[in-house]
Amino acid sequence: MSFTVHGTGVSGGIAIGYAHLVSQVALEVAHYVLPKQNIGEEVARFDAAIETTRLEMEALREHIPANAPAEFDAFLDMHLMILNDSTLCEAPKELIKSQQCNAEWALKQQMDSLLAQFEEIEDSYLRERKADVIQVVERVLKALLGHPSHANVSVSPEQSSILVAHDLSPADMILFKRHQFAAFITDVGGTTSHTAIVARSLNIPSVMALHHARQIIREQELLIVDGAQGVIIVNPDKHVLAEYKLRQNQYDLEKQKLKRLKTARATTLDGTQIELQANIELPQDITKVREAGATGIGLFRSEFLFLNRDDLPDEEEQFLAYRKVAEDMKGLPVTIRTLDLGADKQLNGATSSGTNPALGLRAIRLCLAEPQMFHTQLRAILRASHYGNVQILIPMLSNLSELYQSLHLIEHAKQNLANTNIPFNAAIKIGGMIEIPAAALAAQAFARKLDFLSIGTNDLIQYTLAIDRTDDSVAHLYDPLHPAILQLLAHTIRSADKAGIPVSVCGEMAGDATLTRLMLGLGLRIFSMHPTHLPSVKQNILKTSLPDLTILVNKMLKTDESDRMYSLLHKLNA
């Protein structure tokens, strides 16, 4: 029987192959009460499982394939940090002692407590880090239960196979890389999960958040995976199979063509130069930035240094990380976004964001509430500016008061460095993120005070349309082509142009090639995106004549009906 399953496409492309189901440990564990005299032995058993897991992960790092993406090493480091955190390797022992329970139950209880804390985090990227906690706990549970420490993968190398799993960890991905699966699909996960990030880095079609795929797909069933549309077709008939084989060939041919664009300048047919920059999350991402031929870092998320630790990174640690990226980019712009977190309990000294984190103390609001933490980061960024073309980007500005306070603190950090003769770029450029409707409407005021603007379309859409895009029940309302969104984008770009400062888009809209001509027509000349999206966006730029866009884009700005909006977009891309 043929049927279709829908999920979230996290890595594009089409794969056709046979399902290979991965068996994994369920987190439903037994609970039993132990006699007091056995508590010490149970604690020792837990310690042994932690140590076994630690040794397994360190051994995995020693055997990472030479051609594996840099992300593998970084993700294993993160999992080791989680494993070594006292909330995971010590707290369960107290539960064993106080509740006289078995180690598996104590670990499960502690994990549930940690996951509840993650649910309070507003930032979707950080919230998805709970998947890393689950993956580490699974490994410890396997050690406690005596199960194999990794996903069991054994397939014929001659057969194109598609991995079907409830979830996959970065460690499992190392095996995945070795077996060269055509695609993978999972029940859980999202676009910013580590598994999705690795999938994109490998350029392998992937679909996540399928909920029950592991239960309804059987071993060796024929699957079509459409990673762009987030669709799985199980047991397709011959007509559908022929259609997707044709699409697959076309996609593969197109991908080969795109590789040749790496060194081409992103110039429209009428000769307008467009800047294509990259978003990164880790210093190791620079490799992909170079491979994509990006002309700078439009968004460097600095949060990676603050995750999964009990203490805050000191100035020296931050400086070394920022300096490395600045030096590796060899004079190309590196835009470092200051800390963009909500009230995360992993941050010592952070204040609670209240009952609604999306509207609470986060990003620049948090930094202004914690001036010493902000001062430390600003000093680190300023010091790094001596070693490259570094820029500062302030997230989530909503009014000029926040901007003035930020500029005052930046000047204070500059003076502080100058007083001690520490070198920095005194003329460092300072920009602001436009990601709140109020900031977009007041863009002219911000543009007059800043060196550049960067539009964060993910949050701008979320706040404008009042949609939590991680909530499945309202995800269908997330619409980048909503008339209000286009008006805010157009107004912000016009405001920056009027003030004579650059403006870029660094949200998902920048990397969506179907929107490239629309963004160009709105006046955008700087795009920043995940490196893997850069070739397809560049290809559209090379085929575009800006004068040809004006009439259709103006019609789109005057349209308030969704069907007509998409019809005009289709004509724009024809």
C-alpha positions in Angstrom: 0.0 0.0 0.0 1.3 3.4 -0.9 1.0 6.3 1.5 2.6 9.7 2.2 4.0 11.1 5.5 4.7 14.8 6.0 7.4 16.2 8.3 10.0 19.0 8.3 12.5 19.1 5.5 15.9 20.0 7.0 18.2 19.2 4.1 17.1 19.4 0.4 17.4 16.9 -2.4 15.6 13.7 -3.4 16.5 10.2 -2.4 15.0 6.9 -3.5 15.9 3.7 -1.5 14.8 1.0 0.9 14.0 1.6 4.5 16.5 0.5 7.1 15.0 0.9 10.6 17.3 1.6 13.5 16.4 0.1 16.9 17.0 2.4 19.8 16.6 2.2 23.6 13.2 3.5 24.7 13.4 6.0 27.6 10.6 4.2 29.5 12.6 2.6 32.3 11.6 0.5 35.2 11.4 1.9 38.7 12.1 -0.2 41.8 13.0 0.5 45.4 16.3 -0.8 46.7 17.2 -2.0 50.1 19.4 0.5 52.0 22.4 -1.9 52.0 22.4 -1.9 48.2 22.5 1.9 47.7 26.3 2.1 47.6 26.4 -0.6 45.0 23.8 1.2 42.8 25.7 4.5 43.0 28.9 2.6 41.9 26.9 1.1 39.0 25.8 4.6 37.9 29.4 5.9 38.1 30.6 3.0 36.0 27.9 3.7 33.3 29.0 7.3 33.2 32.6 6.4 32.8 31.8 3.8 30.2 29.9 6.4 28.2 32.7 8.9 28.6 35.3 6.4 27.3 33.0 5.4 24.3 32.5 9.0 23.3 36.3 9.8 23.6 37.0 6.7 21.5 34.5 7.9 18.9 36.3 11.2 18.6 39.5 9.3 18.0 37.9 7.5 15.0 36.2 10.4 13.3 36.8 9.9 9.5 39.3 12.3 8.1 36.8 13.7 5.6 34.0 14.2 8.2 32.6 17.7 8.6 34.2 19.8 11.4 30.8 19.8 13.1 31.3 16.2 14.3 34.1 17.0 16.6 32.4 20.1 18.0 29.2 18.1 18.7 31.0 15.3 20.4 32.7 17.9 22.6 29.3 19.3 23.4 28.0 15.9 24.4 31.0 15.3 26.6 30.3 18.6 28.3 26.7 17.6 28.9 27.9 14.2 30.3 30.4 15.8 32.6 28.0 18.4 33.9 27.2 17.8 37.5 23.5 18.1 36.8 23.8 14.8 34.9 26.7 12.9 36.4 26.2 13.8 40.1 22.6 14.8 40.7 21.1 11.4 39.9 23.3 9.9 42.6 21.6 12.1 45.2 18.3 10.8 43.9 19.4 7.2 44.2 20.4 7.9 47.9 17.4 10.0 48.9 14.7 7.9 47.1 16.5 4.5 47.3 15.6 4.0 43.6 17.5 2.3 40.8 20.0 4.2 38.7 18.0 4.2 35.5 15.0 5.7 37.2 17.1 8.4 38.9 18.7 9.3 35.6 15.3 9.5 33.9 13.9 11.8 36.6 16.9 14.1 36.4 16.6 14.2 32.6 12.9 15.1 32.8 13.8 18.0 35.2 16.5 19.3 32.8 14.1 19.1 29.8 11.5 21.1 31.7 14.1 23.8 32.1 14.8 23.8 28.4 11.1 24.2 27.6 11.3 27.5 29.4 13.8 28.8 26.9 12.3 31.1 24.2 15.1 30.8 21.7 14.2 27.9 19.3 17.9 27.1 18.6 18.7 26.7 22.3 15.5 25.0 23.1 16.4 22.3 20.6 19.5 21.6 22.6 17.3 19.4 24.8 17.7 16.8 22.1 21.4 16.7 22.9 20.6 16.0 26.6 18.2 13.2 25.6 20.9 11.7 23.3 23.5 11.7 26.0 21.1 10.2 28.5 20.2 7.4 26.0 23.9 6.5 25.8 24.2 6.3 29.6 21.0 4.2 29.8 22.4 1.8 27.2 25.5 1.4 29.3 23.3 0.7 32.4 21.2 -1.8 30.5 24.1 -3.4 28.7 22.8 -2.5 25.2 25.0 -1.7 22.2 26.3 1.9 22.6 25.3 3.0 19.1 22.6 2.6 16.5 22.8 -0.9 14.9 23.4 -0.3 11.2 24.2 -3.2 8.9 23.1 -2.8 5.3 24.4 -4.0 2.0 26.7 -1.5 0.4 25.2 -2.4 -3.0 21.7 -1.2 -2.0 20.6 2.4 -1.6 19.3 2.6 1.9 17.4 5.2 3.8 17.9 5.3 7.6 14.6 5.5 9.6 15.0 6.3 13.3 13.2 7.8 16.2 16.2 10.1 16.7 19.9 10.2 15.9 22.8 11.6 17.8 26.0 13.2 16.3 27.8 10.0 17.4 25.3 7.9 15.3 25.9 10.3 12.5 29.5 9.3 12.4 28.4 5.7 11.6 25.8 7.2 9.2 28.6 8.9 7.3 30.6 5.6 7.1 27.6 3.7 5.7 26.7 6.4 3.1 23.0 6.2 3.4 21.0 8.0 0.7 18.9 9.9 3.2 17.6 9.7 6.7 14.3 10.4 8.4 13.5 10.7 12.1 10.4 11.0 14.3 11.8 14.0 16.2 14.0 16.9 15.7 13.8 20.3 14.0 15.6 22.5 11.6 18.1 23.7 14.2 18.8 20.4 15.8 22.4 19.2 15.6 21.4 16.2 13.5 19.8 18.6 11.0 22.9 20.8 11.0 25.1 17.7 10.2 22.7 16.6 7.5 22.9 19.9 5.8 26.7 19.8 6.1 26.7 16.4 4.4 24.2 17.6 1.7 22.1 14.5 2.3 18.2 14.7 1.9 16.6 14.6 5.3 13.2 15.0 6.8 12.5 15.2 10.6 9.5 15.6 12.9 7.7 12.8 11.3 6.3 11.7 14.7 5.5 8.0 14.0 7.5 7.1 11.0 9.5 4.5 12.9 6.3 2.7 13.8 4.4 2.8 10.4 7.3 2.2 8.0 8.5 -1.4 7.7 12.0 -2.7 7.0 12.9 -2.8 3.3 9.9 -0.8 2.1 10.7 1.4 -0.9 10.8 5.1 0.1 11.0 8.4 -1.7 12.5 11.2 0.4 11.9 14.8 -0.7 14.1 16.8 1.6 12.9 20.2 0.3 9.2 19.6 0.7 9.5 17.4 3.8 7.6 14.6 2.2 8.1 10.8 2.5 6.3 8.6 -0.1 6.1 4.9 1.0 5.8 2.2 -1.6 5.2 4.6 -4.5 3.4 3.3 -7.7 5.4 3.2 -10.9 4.2 6.5 -12.2 5.2 8.4 -9.0 8.5 6.6 -8.9 9.2 7.5 -12.5 8.3 11.2 -11.8 10.7 11.3 -8.8 13.5 9.6 -10.6 13.3 12.3 -13.2 13.2 15.0 -10.5 16.2 13.4 -8.8 18.3 13.4 -12.0 17.4 17.1 -12.6 18.3 18.0 -9.0 21.6 16.2 -9.2 22.5 17.9 -12.5 21.6 21.2 -11.0 23.8 20.6 -8.0 26.7 19.8 -10.2 26.2 23.1 -12.1 26.0 25.1 -8.8 29.4 23.9 -7.7 30.9 25.8 -10.6 29.5 29.0 -9.3 31.8 29.1 -6.2 34.2 31.6 -7.6 31.7 33.6 -9.7 30.9 37.1 -8.5 27.3 37.5 -7.5 26.3 40.1 -10.1 22.9 40.6 -11.7 22.5 40.8 -15.5 22.5 44.6 -15.3 25.8 44.6 -13.5 24.8 45.2 -9.9 27.1 43.6 -7.3 25.3 41.6 -4.6 27.0 40.6 -1.3 26.4 37.0 -0.3 27.5 36.3 3.3 27.2 33.4 5.6 25.6 32.7 9.0 27.7 30.7 11.4 27.3 29.2 14.9 30.8 27.8 15.6 34.3 28.9 14.6 34.6 25.5 12.8 31.9 26.6 10.4 34.5 28.7 8.5 35.4 25.7 6.4 31.9 25.7 4.9 31.9 29.4 4.5 35.0 29.2 2.3 33.7 26.3 0.3 30.5 28.2 -0.5 32.5 31.3 -1.6 30.8 33.7 0.9 32.2 37.2 1.0 31.9 37.6 4.8 30.1 36.5 7.9 26.8 38.3 8.1 25.8 36.7 11.4 28.1 35.0 13.9 25.9 33.7 16.8 28.0 34.1 19.9 25.8 31.9 22.1 27.8 28.8 21.5 30.3 29.8 24.2 27.6 30.1 26.8 25.9 26.8 26.4 25.9 23.7 28.7 28.2 25.1 31.4 27.8 26.2 35.0 30.1 29.3 34.6 30.2 32.1 32.1 33.1 32.2 29.5 35.7 34.8 30.6 37.0 37.6 28.4 40.0 35.7 27.2 38.1 32.6 26.1 35.7 34.8 24.2 38.5 36.9 22.7 40.3 33.8 21.4 37.2 32.4 19.7 36.3 35.7 18.0 39.9 36.4 17.0 40.2 33.0 15.4 37.1 33.7 13.2 38.4 37.2 12.4 41.8 35.9 11.4 40.4 33.0 9.4 38.3 35.4 7.3 41.4 37.3 6.3 39.9 40.8 6.2 36.4 39.9 5.1 33.7 41.3 7.4 32.8 39.3 10.5 29.6 40.4 12.1 29.4 39.2 15.7 25.9 39.3 17.2 26.1 40.0 20.9 24.6 37.4 23.3 21.1 36.5 22.2 19.7 34.4 25.0 16.6 34.4 27.2 16.8 33.7 30.9 18.7 30.4 30.7 19.4 28.7 34.0 22.7 27.5 32.5 23.9 31.2 32.8 25.0 32.0 36.3 23.5 35.3 37.4 20.9 35.6 34.6 17.6 37.0 35.7 14.3 35.1 35.1 12.5 36.0 31.9 9.1 35.6 33.5 6.2 33.5 32.4 6.4 34.5 28.7 10.0 34.3 27.6 9.2 35.4 24.0 8.2 38.8 25.4 10.6 38.8 28.3 14.2 39.5 29.3 16.2 38.2 26.3 18.9 39.4 23.9 19.9 43.0 24.4 17.4 43.3 27.2 19.2 40.6 29.1 22.6 42.2 28.3 21.5 45.6 29.6 20.2 43.9 32.8 23.6 42.2 33.2 26.0 45.0 32.3 29.1 43.2 33.7 28.4 40.1 31.5 27.8 42.4 28.5 31.0 44.5 29.3 33.1 41.3 29.2 31.7 40.3 25.8 32.2 43.8 24.4 35.8 43.9 25.5 36.4 40.5 23.9 34.8 41.6 20.6 36.7 44.9 20.6 40.0 43.2 21.2 39.3 40.7 18.3 38.6 43.7 16.1 42.3 44.4 16.0 42.9 41.1 14.1 40.3 41.4 11.4 37.2 43.2 10.0 35.0 42.7 13.0 31.5 44.4 13.4 29.2 44.4 16.3 25.5 43.5 15.9 23.0 44.3 18.6 20.0 41.9 18.7 16.3 42.6 19.4 16.3 46.4 19.7 12.9 47.7 20.3 13.5 51.4 21.1 16.2 54.1 21.0 16.7 54.0 24.7 18.1 50.4 24.4 20.3 51.6 21.6 21.7 54.6 23.5 22.5 52.4 26.5 24.2 49.9 24.3 26.3 52.5 22.5 27.2 54.0 25.9 28.4 50.6 27.2 30.4 50.1 23.9 32.1 53.4 24.4 32.8 52.6 28.0 34.5 49.3 27.0 36.5 51.1 24.3 37.7 53.7 26.9 38.5 50.9 29.3 40.7 49.2 26.7 42.3 52.4 25.7 43.2 53.2 29.3 45.3 50.0 29.5 46.7 50.3 26.0 45.0 47.2 24.6 44.7 47.5 20.8 41.2 47.5 19.1 39.6 49.1 16.1 38.2 52.4 17.4 36.1 52.8 14.3 34.4 49.4 14.6 31.1 49.4 12.9 28.0 48.9 15.0 24.7 47.6 13.6 21.3 46.7 14.9 19.0 43.8 14.2 15.5 44.7 13.1 13.4 41.7 14.2 10.6 43.4 16.2 7.7 45.1 14.3 8.2 48.3 16.4 11.9 48.4 15.3 11.0 47.9 11.7 8.5 50.8 11.8 11.1 53.0 13.6 13.9 51.9 11.2 14.6 55.5 10.1 15.5 56.4 13.7 17.7 53.4 14.2 19.4 54.0 10.8 20.4 57.5 11.7 22.3 56.2 14.8 23.9 53.0 13.4 26.4 52.0 10.8 24.3 49.2 9.4 21.0 47.3 9.8 20.4 43.5 9.7 16.8 42.2 9.4 16.2 39.0 11.3 13.2 37.7 9.4 12.5 34.6 11.6 11.7 36.7 14.6 10.2 39.5 12.6 7.6 37.1 11.1 7.0 35.4 14.5 6.3 38.7 16.3 4.4 40.3 13.5 2.0 37.4 13.0 2.0 36.4 16.7 3.1 32.8 15.8 5.4 30.5 17.7 6.9 28.8 14.7 8.0 25.8 16.8 4.3 25.1 17.7 3.0 22.6 15.2 -0.6 23.7 15.8 0.1 27.2 14.3 3.0 26.5 12.0 0.8 26.7 8.9 0.2 30.4 9.7 4.0 31.2 9.4 3.9 33.1 6.1 7.0 35.1 4.8 4.7 36.5 2.1 2.2 38.0 4.4 1.5 41.6 3.2 2.5 43.0 6.6 5.9 41.3 6.4 6.6 42.6 2.9 5.7 46.1 4.0 8.0 46.0 7.0 10.9 44.6 4.9 10.4 47.3 2.2 10.2 50.1 4.8 13.3 48.9 6.6 15.3 48.7 3.4 14.1 52.1 2.3 15.0 53.6 5.6 18.5 52.2 5.5 19.0 53.5 1.9 17.7 56.9 2.9 20.2 57.0 5.7 23.0 55.8 3.4 23.9 52.7 5.4 24.0 49.0 4.3 21.1 46.7 5.2 21.1 42.9 5.1 18.7 40.0 5.7 20.1 37.2 7.9 16.9 35.2 8.5 15.7 32.1 6.6 14.2 34.3 3.9 17.7 35.2 2.7 18.5 31.6 2.0 15.3 30.7 0.2 16.1 30.9 -3.5 12.4 31.3 -4.4 12.4 34.6 -2.6 15.7 35.9 -4.0 14.2 38.0 -6.8 11.5 39.4 -4.4 14.2 40.5 -2.0 16.3 42.0 -4.8 13.2 43.9 -6.0 12.6 45.3 -2.5 16.1 46.7 -2.8 18.2 44.2 -0.8 21.8 44.0 -1.8 23.3 42.0 1.1 22.1 38.5 1.9 23.4 36.3 4.8 22.4 32.7 5.0 23.5 29.1 5.9 26.5 28.4 3.6 24.7 25.5 1.9 22.0 27.8 0.5 24.5 30.2 -1.0 25.0 28.6 -4.5 21.3 28.4 -5.3 20.7 32.0 -4.3 23.7 33.1 -6.3 22.4 31.2 -9.4 19.2 33.2 -9.2 21.0 36.5 -8.9 23.1 35.7 -11.9 19.9 35.2 -14.0 18.2 38.3 -12.8 17.9 41.8 -14.3 16.9 44.3 -11.6 14.9 46.6 -13.9 12.7 43.7 -14.8 11.6 43.2 -11.2 10.1 46.6 -10.5 6.6 46.2 -11.8 5.9 42.7 -10.3 7.4 43.6 -6.9 5.4 46.8 -6.7 2.2 44.7 -7.5 3.2 42.3 -4.7 3.5 45.2 -2.2 0.0 46.3 -3.1 -1.5 42.9 -2.9 -3.4 41.6 0.2 -4.7 38.3 -1.1 -2.5 35.3 -0.5 -3.4 33.4 -3.7 -2.6 36.4 -5.9 0.7 37.0 -3.9 1.9 33.5 -4.7 0.8 33.8 -8.3 2.9 37.0 -8.6 5.8 35.3 -7.0 5.6 32.5 -9.5 5.6 35.1 -12.4 8.6 36.8 -10.8 10.6 33.6 -10.8 9.5 32.4 -14.2 
